[in-house]
Amino acid sequence: MRDYHPAADSCYCLKFRTASAEVTKYYDSVLAPCGVTVRQYSLLRYISEFGQCSVKELADRADLDRSTLSRSLKPLLHQGLVVDQKAAGERRSRLELSEAGERTLGQARRLWEEAQNSFMERLGRERLVQLDNVLDSVKELRP
């Protein structure tokens, strides 16, 4: 294997951000018929897995700060896909999916699987395994 020498003006951060934005746009377009974004889809999935969870538990699971989570969660609450079942007088939220949320999650899951399969077809299994490995190793850069 020959030595790799990136161009002096090549910025890995910019390339990752650009690629991330393109992938997000693609998934958002595939999920559009459900009325949710890919981030909202992941929140619906996490809430479903928990059964019922607090905002903090959801933020930790989704690896999002509370303000970002709040912005993504607000439309789901407004659409009635997620409900807050906290008891009167309690401060801690207890989020769960409504029946509409369960239906939307089911529909979105099928569309998400189509997007996943499309990536598999376009990139091939070997390149996706490589991509998974690269993305997992990027997590190790955290301070």
C-alpha positions in Angstrom: 0.0 0.0 0.0 1.4 3.4 -0.9 1.7 6.3 1.5 -1.2 8.6 1.7 -0.6 12.3 1.5 -3.7 14.4 1.7 -3.9 17.6 -0.2 -2.8 20.6 1.8 -6.3 22.1 1.5 -8.2 18.8 2.4 -10.1 19.2 5.6 -11.4 16.0 7.1 -13.9 17.8 9.3 -15.4 19.6 6.3 -15.6 16.3 4.3 -17.4 14.5 7.2 -19.8 17.4 7.7 -20.6 17.6 4.0 -21.1 13.8 3.8 -23.2 13.8 6.9 -25.4 16.6 5.5 -25.9 14.7 2.3 -26.7 11.4 4.1 -29.1 13.2 6.4 -30.9 14.9 3.4 -31.2 11.5 1.7 -32.7 9.8 4.8 -35.0 12.8 5.4 -36.3 12.6 1.9 -37.0 8.9 2.2 -38.8 9.4 5.5 -40.8 12.5 4.3 -44.0 10.5 3.7 -44.1 9.8 7.5 -43.7 13.4 8.4 -40.5 12.8 10.5 -36.8 13.5 10.0 -34.2 10.8 10.5 -33.3 12.4 13.9 -37.0 12.2 14.9 -37.2 8.7 13.7 -34.3 7.7 15.9 -36.0 9.4 18.8 -39.2 7.5 18.2 -37.1 4.3 18.1 -35.3 5.0 21.3 -38.6 5.9 23.1 -40.1 2.7 21.8 -37.2 0.7 23.1 -37.4 2.3 26.5 -41.2 1.9 26.7 -41.2 5.1 28.8 -38.3 7.4 29.5 -37.2 10.7 30.9 -35.8 13.5 28.8 -32.4 12.9 30.4 -32.5 9.2 29.6 -33.4 10.0 26.0 -30.7 12.6 25.7 -28.1 10.2 27.0 -29.3 7.4 24.7 -29.4 9.7 21.6 -26.1 11.4 22.6 -27.7 14.8 22.2 -27.6 17.8 24.5 -30.9 18.8 26.1 -31.5 21.9 23.9 -31.0 19.9 20.6 -33.2 17.1 21.9 -35.9 19.6 22.9 -35.9 21.1 19.3 -36.2 17.6 17.8 -38.8 16.4 20.3 -41.1 19.4 20.1 -42.7 18.6 16.7 -43.2 14.9 17.9 -45.1 16.1 20.9 -47.0 18.7 18.9 -48.0 16.0 16.3 -49.2 13.8 19.1 -46.6 11.0 18.3 -45.0 11.3 21.7 -46.8 12.0 24.9 -45.5 13.0 28.3 -47.1 10.9 31.0 -45.6 12.6 34.0 -47.8 12.6 37.0 -49.3 15.8 38.3 -46.8 17.7 40.4 -43.8 15.8 39.1 -41.0 17.6 37.4 -39.5 14.6 35.6 -41.0 13.8 32.2 -42.1 10.3 31.3 -42.1 10.1 27.5 -43.8 7.4 25.6 -45.2 6.8 22.1 -48.8 7.4 21.4 -50.8 5.0 19.1 -50.1 7.4 16.3 -46.5 7.4 17.2 -46.4 3.6 17.1 -48.0 3.6 13.6 -45.6 6.3 12.4 -42.7 4.4 13.7 -43.8 1.3 11.9 -44.2 3.1 8.6 -40.9 5.0 9.1 -39.1 1.8 10.0 -40.0 0.3 6.6 -38.9 3.4 4.8 -35.7 3.5 6.9 -34.9 -0.1 5.9 -35.4 0.9 2.2 -32.8 3.6 2.7 -30.4 1.2 4.4 -30.8 -1.3 1.6 -30.2 1.4 -1.0 -26.9 2.3 0.7 -26.0 -1.4 0.7 -26.7 -1.6 -3.0 -24.9 1.6 -3.9 -21.8 1.1 -1.7 -21.6 -2.7 -1.5 -21.2 -4.7 1.7 -17.4 -4.5 1.8 -17.3 -0.7 1.6 -20.0 -0.5 4.2 -18.0 -2.6 6.6 -15.0 -0.3 6.0 -17.2 2.7 6.5 -18.6 1.3 9.8 -15.0 0.7 11.0 -14.0 4.2 10.1 -17.0 5.8 11.8 -16.5 3.7 14.9 -12.8 4.7 15.1 -13.8 8.4 14.7 -15.7 8.1 18.0 -12.3 7.4 19.7 -11.3 11.0 18.9 -13.5 12.3 21.7 -11.5 14.2 24.2 
